[in-house]
Amino acid sequence: MTSIPVSKRGTITLPPDIRRKLGLDAAAHPMMLVEMRDGGVFLQPAEALPLREIPEETLQGWIAEDERGAEAFWIKAGKA
């Protein structure tokens, strides 16, 4: 466990060893996903990618998944 100071603006700095372990130093566009869980904060490494760098097949898969989810929603709502 590591203690990290929080600035008045709410900024935290992850120590270098943690950044390396999470792969944030190697990422071109590192980010952290932040989620509240049971009174605590859960941080998860993420990377922002420009849309043009995401393969077309991946985008089409995401679109199809979203459309299936929307269809299931409307069926459940009785409006399909």
C-alpha positions in Angstrom: 0.0 0.0 0.0 1.3 3.5 -0.8 0.2 6.9 0.5 -0.2 9.6 -2.2 -0.8 13.2 -1.3 -3.8 15.0 -2.9 -3.3 18.6 -3.9 -5.9 21.3 -3.1 -7.2 20.9 -6.7 -7.6 17.2 -6.2 -4.6 16.2 -8.2 -2.6 13.0 -7.4 0.7 11.9 -8.9 1.3 8.2 -9.2 4.8 7.2 -8.2 7.0 6.0 -11.1 7.1 2.4 -10.0 3.3 2.2 -10.1 3.1 4.0 -13.5 5.6 1.4 -14.9 3.8 -1.5 -13.3 0.5 -0.3 -14.9 2.1 0.3 -18.3 1.3 4.0 -18.2 4.8 5.1 -19.1 4.7 3.0 -22.3 1.3 4.2 -23.4 1.1 6.9 -26.1 -2.0 8.5 -24.5 -2.3 7.2 -20.9 -5.4 7.7 -18.9 -7.0 6.3 -15.8 -10.6 5.2 -15.4 -12.0 6.2 -12.0 -14.9 4.4 -10.3 -16.4 4.8 -6.9 -16.7 1.5 -5.1 -18.0 0.9 -1.6 -16.8 4.2 -0.3 -13.4 4.0 -2.0 -12.0 4.9 -5.4 -10.9 2.3 -7.9 -8.4 3.4 -10.6 -7.8 1.4 -13.7 -5.3 2.1 -16.5 -6.7 3.0 -19.9 -5.4 4.5 -23.1 -7.1 6.9 -25.4 -6.8 6.0 -29.0 -7.6 8.3 -31.9 -10.6 6.9 -33.7 -8.6 6.5 -36.9 -6.3 4.1 -35.1 -9.1 1.7 -34.2 -9.5 -1.2 -36.7 -12.7 -1.0 -38.8 -13.7 -4.6 -37.7 -13.5 -3.5 -34.0 -15.7 -0.4 -34.7 -18.3 -2.5 -36.6 -18.3 -5.0 -33.7 -19.0 -2.3 -31.2 -21.8 -0.9 -33.4 -23.4 -4.3 -33.8 -23.2 -4.9 -30.0 -24.8 -1.5 -29.3 -27.6 -2.2 -31.8 -28.3 -5.6 -30.2 -28.5 -4.0 -26.8 -30.8 -1.3 -28.1 -33.1 -3.9 -29.7 -33.2 -5.9 -26.5 -34.1 -2.7 -24.5 -37.0 -1.9 -26.9 -38.3 -5.5 -26.8 -38.2 -5.4 -23.0 -40.0 -2.0 -23.0 -42.7 -3.5 -25.3 -42.0 -0.9 -28.1 -40.3 -3.1 -30.7 
